[in-house]
Amino acid sequence: MPHPSDEKLTTEGLDLDQHKGKILLIACGALAREILDLKEANGWDHMDLTCLPAILHIHPQKIPEAVRTAVEKHRDRYDDIFVVYADCGTGGLLEQECRDLGVDMVQGPHCYSFFEGNQKFAEISETEFDAFYLTDFLVRQFDAFVWKPMGLDRHPDLRDMYFGNYSKLVYQAQTDDPALTQKAKECADRLGLVFERRMTGYGDLATTLAAL
């Protein structure tokens, strides 16, 4: 299926297109493209996908209830439901919600960790305190998730206050896209940070979904 627009994934998410599989993935809209690519590449027709709006990350306290609503809406139609969110700033509340609902979820504190690989990210984070991370989706939606919510479009002078303790921007590339790499460099320049690109691919997201 064609990829939905980033704007739709940000504000609306992705509706369940049709019921074909035995497993339903309930995911963050920021992961829709990656999951769709993995499904197509691996022929995972036993999995259906629906996504919640990615903009929920601006208000992570709303994620657990949104996930509960989605699980309760669809659970009678599927053999299994898997939640494709990490903790994502919910302070353990999403994990508790999933436990109460009897569904499993992706392990890790956030998508930066599972794209890098949770074990590797845990090791890196012991020393890499000064890095600001972006994924493919967040590079494409930099203004919607970083620049505007922080008020930098209206008050660019706040940049140093927000990012003064960072020294570099790490672009975790899921795909090898020169245009996206260039845009990530521009994001680093706008924030006054040194640019670093890491080709992470899909990391633990791929291995986790493969296990399903």
Order of alpha helices (4+ residues) and beta strands (2+ residues): alpha-beta-alpha-beta-alpha-beta-alpha-beta-alpha-alpha-beta-alpha-alpha-beta-alpha-beta-alpha
